[in-house]
Amino acid sequence: MKEMTPQEVQAYLESNPEASVIDVRETAEVRAGKIPQAVNIPLGLVEFRIQDFDKSKEHILVCRSGKRSGMAGRFLEARGYRIINMAGGMLEWDGPTV
């Protein structure tokens, strides 16, 4: 699975504002702040919301530290999705949040 640091993701999003960002943290965690364009789909719901992922796009997956997003990424990659895991997660994100 492809990985990017939070700094690489931030630079990527600046030049690709329509990029797909999926935050797999729990809803309560996301309330503390998320990447502005991120859509929250908690890890436990990824398999049930797989239809929400567009196979023609590359998706950046985000969580607190990179572990849950890695799990979601492996699940999605095994089903033919193109995934980038944000290594270090929101713990290392210093970009804007909402």
BELHU-V909231 format. One record per residue. N is the residue number from 1. PHI is phi as a letter, one per 30 degrees, with the letter a starting at -180 (* if undefined). OMEGA is omega in radians with two decimals (999 if undefined). D_CENTER is the distance of its C-alpha to the mean C-alpha in whole Angstrom. Layout:
N_PHI_OMEGA_D_CENTER, N_PHI_OMEGA_D_CENTER
This chain:
1_*_3.10_13, 2_d_3.10_12, 3_b_3.03_11, 4_b_3.02_11, 5_d_3.06_12, 6_e_3.12_11, 7_d_3.09_14, 8_d_3.11_13, 9_d_3.14_10, 10_e_3.12_12, 11_d_3.13_15, 12_d_-3.11_13, 13_d_3.10_12, 14_d_-3.14_16, 15_c_3.13_17, 16_b_-3.04_15, 17_d_3.13_14, 18_c_-3.12_14, 19_e_3.11_10, 20_d_3.08_8, 21_b_3.14_5, 22_c_3.12_4, 23_c_-3.06_4, 24_c_3.08_6, 25_d_3.07_9, 26_d_-3.09_13, 27_e_3.14_14, 28_d_3.11_16, 29_d_-3.10_14, 30_d_3.12_12, 31_e_3.13_16, 32_d_3.10_16, 33_k_3.12_14, 34_b_3.04_10, 35_d_-2.99_9, 36_e_-3.08_12, 37_c_-3.12_10, 38_d_3.02_7, 39_c_-3.12_8, 40_d_2.99_9, 41_b_-3.11_9, 42_e_-3.09_10, 43_e_-3.11_10, 44_d_-3.13_14, 45_c_-3.06_14, 46_e_-3.09_11, 47_d_-3.13_15, 48_d_-3.13_16, 49_c_-3.10_14, 50_e_3.12_14, 51_d_3.12_16, 52_d_-3.14_13, 53_c_3.13_11, 54_d_-3.10_14, 55_d_-3.13_15, 56_d_-3.11_16, 57_c_2.97_13, 58_c_-3.08_10, 59_c_3.05_7, 60_c_3.14_4, 61_c_-3.04_2, 62_b_2.96_3, 63_b_-3.10_7, 64_d_-3.05_10, 65_b_-3.10_11, 66_j_-3.10_9, 67_d_-3.13_11, 68_d_3.11_10, 69_d_3.06_6, 70_d_3.10_9, 71_d_3.12_11, 72_d_-3.14_9, 73_d_3.11_9, 74_d_3.11_12, 75_d_-3.09_13, 76_d_3.11_12, 77_d_3.13_13, 78_d_3.14_16, 79_c_3.01_17, 80_j_3.14_16, 81_c_3.10_13, 82_c_-2.96_12, 83_b_2.95_9, 84_b_3.08_8, 85_c_3.07_7, 86_d_-3.13_7, 87_d_-3.14_10, 88_i_3.05_12, 89_h_-3.09_9, 90_d_3.07_10, 91_d_-3.10_13, 92_c_-3.14_14, 93_d_3.07_12, 94_b_3.09_15, 95_d_-3.12_14, 96_d_3.05_15, 97_b_3.06_14, 98_b_999_15
